[in-house]
Amino acid sequence: MITYLKSLISNSPTNLISYAEYMEAALYHPKYGYYMKDKQKIGSQGDFITTSNISDIYGRIVAKWFASVCKKNDLEANFCEIGAGNGRFAHAFLQEWENSIKAPINYMIVESSPYHLKLQNELIPPHHNVLQVNNLEELEPFEGLVFSNELFDALPVHVIEKENGQLYEVMVGLKNETLYEEKVLLTNPAIHSFLEEFMLELKDEQRIEVPLLMEVMVQDISRALTKGIVVTADYGYTKEDWKHPSRKKGSLRGYYQHQMIDNVLEHPGEMDITTHIHFDWLIQKGELAELVFHSKLRQDEFLLKAGILKELENHYDPNPFSEAAKRNRAIRSLIMPSGISSFFHLIIQQKGIIDVNLFEEV
């Protein structure tokens, strides 16, 4: 990986590359990129954990909720998951659909990682007939639900910082086989446009990530979707959240063997790199791309609205290792205020549906 980065940087006119270029290489290079490698990334033997890997209850609840959404909104039962990882969410979703919904469904996965495609094929039974594609264009036109879990936080971002009243872009260089940062005056017009459109004013010594590729992804989703719902599950901040002093250094982080690494230039190609997403920017760009904002819910709020408490078995089981006991613990972990769900929000958008109805009236 370092040899490739050395070539990439040396071929740059300034011998520097943006953080977006660095992340694109470190995460998505066909051979050296972290997500593309034949290496376990999720779970106890990997670098991080996701909601769907805690229990199959997440996928099962979404399956039942989606069946209800289709019925209420006269929507075709087509479900598209972007970036399905090891396939555990899809597996749980399809098992629940087969066992309790018992109706036809088309499940599609947009996945570019050969390693993850292999894991999905090993886990998901062939009779489910899951369609795997490399990009959203292959699904056009699409009616149904487009779902992603921790997709936008892994997109490459630019990094900027304000110093003595002047805006700089933080670039990446290489010296003596060691990657380092260097600030240069901000000249990228797309970043200036982001700050103007978002009306975001940085304070001195404040650093923030600029997600230019988010707009591209939102437009790609809208272009593929003719009618339906978009559900984006991720962690992030609102514009007001970004102003808090604790966010002064931005949110770019690495995860390596379940340890958070502040310096994302360490372990290139061997470490997950992530950033909190700009929720307001996602919603704003969605509206411009005909994805009408419906709601923003914390993950536990969404699960409660979707009926997770109906899955909770209240009878006492003295065996803590029984399937019922394990499931109940998993449910509680997903709805407890201090649990993993408190870190995630779901942004729900819709296109082409009038008076969209997504939840049972309480």
PyMOL commands that set and color helices and strands:
alter all, ss='L'
color gray80, all
select helices_A, chain A and resi 2-10+19-28+34-36+51-53+57-73+88-101+114-123+126-128+136-139+152-154+189-198+212-224+239-242+245-247+279-288+299-305+308-311+323-335+340-343
alter helices_A, ss='H'
color red, helices_A
select strands_A, chain A and resi 17-18+78-82+106-110+131-133+142-149+158-163+166-175+178-185+207-210+225-234+236-237+253-256+259-261+272-274+277-278+292-298+345-351
alter strands_A, ss='S'
color yellow, strands_A
deselect
rebuild
show_as cartoon
